[in-house]
Amino acid sequence: MEVLKNYVIYRNRHLSEYVPLPYRQEIYGTALGCTDMHPEEGSYYNRLLNYHAAHDVSYMMIDNPLVSRAGCTSFGRGAAPLRTATCSRDAFRLGSGRGVQPRPCRDDVRAGRRDSVHFVVMGRYGRSGLRDEPCRSFSDHYGAPSSLPRETATPAGMVAREVMQRAHNLTEALDILRSAKVFVSTLWLVGSRADGRFIVVEKSPETTQVREPEGDFIVCANHFQTEALKNEPRSKSYVEESTSVSRSRRMTELVQQAGGRLNASRAADLLRDRNLPGGAFAGNGHRRR
């Protein structure tokens, strides 16, 4: 156990180099204000810091056959005013018992006029966020085919927090995403009222690529589609074996069928759809629905 504690402390010391000081202070405050249920596991602050990378680590298992129904599907539809609808049709979870099933909650962040709402796992920075005035914007990130990381970097949830708090438009959001050092591959659906559209940012530890909408909407699942990333061997294998392409095609069909009749209620119906491309229902539990 002593060896494990030393390893955790070492890894956290390295991880902290990629975590801004205000975020480390928030995490430290959480450690002071919340009861540590497992003090025998070492420093509570160090563990809380490491927990922020747990979601990123799960991305490395996105194509693991032992993880059932792994993946998320979303869409963004841009117009003036900006409209958005996004959430997962198939929530990504580690099927390893209740101990790893997190409880989602809402986190309201107040930073001057840059107020934002984040949908988070309790005690961690989240993956989804909505920003209010002075510039309404949206950001969400999803897993993509990833290799084992060679080194620690910034957890995606913290990068998402940076985008929500600092970016006024898509250009600024892209600057933040391009400069962020991450240790797993991610897909980002980002929208801005100032730009009146959504984009998908495909990011790996080595590169950041942008996919623009072909019309007034864009769909994001879990596979790469930009030229720079889609032909990588791991990406090709994932496309052949995963449910991502099927989910993306079905979501595209649904948004196209909705046309201009899309509102919050209709968007929720689209996201709850359980059919395959073409509208066929394959039955409960089918991986590609």
N, C-alpha and C positions, 0 to 999 in steps of 0.2 A: 504493500500500500504506500510505503514511503517513496518508493521509486515512482509510482503513479502520481503522487502529489507533486513531486519535483518536475515530472514531465508536464503536468497541467500548468504549473506556474511558469515554466519555461515557454510553453506555447502561448500562454496569455501575454507574457512580456513581449513576445514577438507580435502577436495580434494587436496589442495596444498601439503599436507604431502606426497602424492604419486606421485607428479610431480617433476622431477629433476629440479634443479635451472636453468640450461641453457634453458630449455623449458619454464619455467616461465618468464625468461627474454625475450625470443622471443615473447611470448604472450603479455607481457607488451609493447614491442616495437610496436607490431601491434596496440595495444590500443592507443598508442601515435601518430602513423602515419596514422590512418584511422579515418574517420569521424564517430562519434557516431550518428546514426539516431534516437536513442531512449534514450536520456540522462535521461528522466524521470523514466527509469526503474532501476536506480541505477548505481553502479560502472561499467564502461565499461570493465575494466580488469577482474573483477570478473565474468561478464557475458561471456566473451570470454573464460575464463577458463572452465566454466560450459558447454559451447557449445561443447567442446571436448568430453563430455560424452553423447551428444545427440544421436550419432550413436549407442552407447552401449544400451541406453534406448530403441531404436527402436528394438533391438534384443528381448526384452521382449514381443514384439507384433508380432513376426514372425509367431506364430500360431493363431493369432487373426483372426476370420472369416471376420472382417470388413476391413482387409488389403488384397486387391486383389493381386494375383499373387506374393506373397512374396517369395523370395528365390533367390539363386545364384547357378550356377553350373560351375565348372572349372575342368581342368585337367593339370597335369604336366607330361612331358615325359622326362626321364633322360637318357643321354648317354654322350659320350665324342665326341665333346663338349656338354655341357648341353643345352638342348632345352626346351623351355617352351611356353605354350599357356594358358592363363587364362583370363577370364572375366566372367561376369554374363550373362547367357542366359535370365534370367528374373530378371531385376533390382528391388531391394527392395526399395520401396518408400512408404512414408506415404501419402495416398490419401486424403489430407486435404487442398488442395488448393495450389496456387503458393507460398505462404509464407514459406512452408517447403520443396520446391523443390530446392535443392542446385545446384549451378553451379560448375561442376568439372573443375579442372585446373591442370597444371603440376607444380611441385615444385622441383627445382634442389637444392640439398643439397651438399655443398662442405665442407668436413672435412678431410683436408690433402689429402691422396691418396684414402680415402674412399668416393669417389663421388657416389651419388645415385640419382635416379629419383623417385619421389613419385607422385601418382595420387590421388589428394586430393579434398576436398571441400574447397572452398576459405576461408581462415582464420583459417583452422583447419588442424591438421595432418591427413594424409590419411590412407587408408586401404591397398593399393597396393604399392609395391616398387621394383625397380630393382637396383642392385648394380653392378658397373663396376669393373675395376681392383682395387686391386691386386687379388681379388677372386670374380668372378661373382656369384651372388646369387639372389634369388627372395623370396618375402614373400607377402602373401595376407591373409586376414582373413574374415570370414563369420559368420553370426548369427547361433546360435544353440538353442535348447529349453532351456529357462531360467526361473527361478523363480524371484519373486521380491527380489531385493538385500536387505541384512540386514545392509549394511554399504557401504560407498564410498570407491573406490580403484582407481587404475590407468586405465584411458581409453585405449581401445585396440589400438587406433591409435598411442598413445605414445609408447606403447610396440612395435608396428610394426616399429616405428622409431628407437628404441633401437636395434632391430634385424638387421636392415639394416646398421646402423652405426658401430656396434660393432662386429657382428658375422662374422667370416672367414669361418665357415663350419657348418654343421648340429649340431655337438656337442655343439658348442658355442651358436648357435641359441636356442637349447633346454635348455641350462643352463639359458639363459635369460627368456625364456617362463616359465620355472619351477619356477623361483624365483619371477616372476611378480605376484603381487596381483591384481586380477581383480574382478569386481562385477557382471559380467554376463558371461554366457557360450559362448565360441567361438570355431570355427574350423579354423585351420591355414594350408594353403598349403605352404610348405617351400621347397626350392630347393637350391642346392649348386653345383657349378662346381667342387669344390674340392672333393666332394663325388660322383658326377656323378649320382645323383638320387634326387627324391622328396619324401617327407613324408607328412602325414597329422597329425597335432597335435590337439588332442581334449582336450580342456581346460575348466574346470569349476572353480568356486571360491574355490572348495575344492581339486581338483586333476588335474593332467596333464598326459594324456595318448598319446601314439604314435601308429599310424597305418602305417605299411610299405607297399610299393608296392608289389603286387603279381607277377608282370612281370616288363616291362620297363616303365610302366606308372601307374599313380594313379589318381582316380577321386574323387573330393570333392564336395559334395552338402551341405545340412544343417542338416543331421541327424548323430547321433553318431553311430559308428560301433565297437568300442573296447568293450571288455567284461566288463570292469569296469563301462562303462557309458550307453551302449545300453539298458540295462535291467531296468533302472530307470523308474518309472511309467510315469513321464512326457515325457521321451524320447519315450516310447512305444506308448503313446497316439499321439504324434506328427507324428511318422512313419505311423500310421494308418490313420490319417486325412490329412496329408500334401501332397505336390507334390514332396517332396525331393527324395524319392526312385525311382519314375518314371523318374525324370530328371537324376538321377545318372545312371540308367540302360541304358537310351538312349545314354548318353554321352559315356558310356563304349562300347556300340555297335559301335558308330561312330569311336572311336579311334582304336578299333580292326579292323574295316573294312579298315581304312586308312593304316594300316600296316606301312611299311617303307617309304611310299610316303608322309609323313607329312612335310609340310613347312609352312611358315607364311600364305600364301594365303589359303592353305588347312585347316589350323587350324581355320582361321576366318570363313570358310564355316561351319565347325563343330559347332562352337559356335553360328552360326546363324540358325542352324537347328531348325525347329519348330514342328517336328513330335513326336509321342509317341513311346515307345519301340516297335520294330518291323517295324517301318517306317510308320505307319498309321497317317494320318493327321486328327485331330479331329475337326478342324475348328478354326477360329480366336477367341481369348478370352478363349479358354479352359484352365483350371487351370493346367492341368498336362502335357502340352506340354513344 
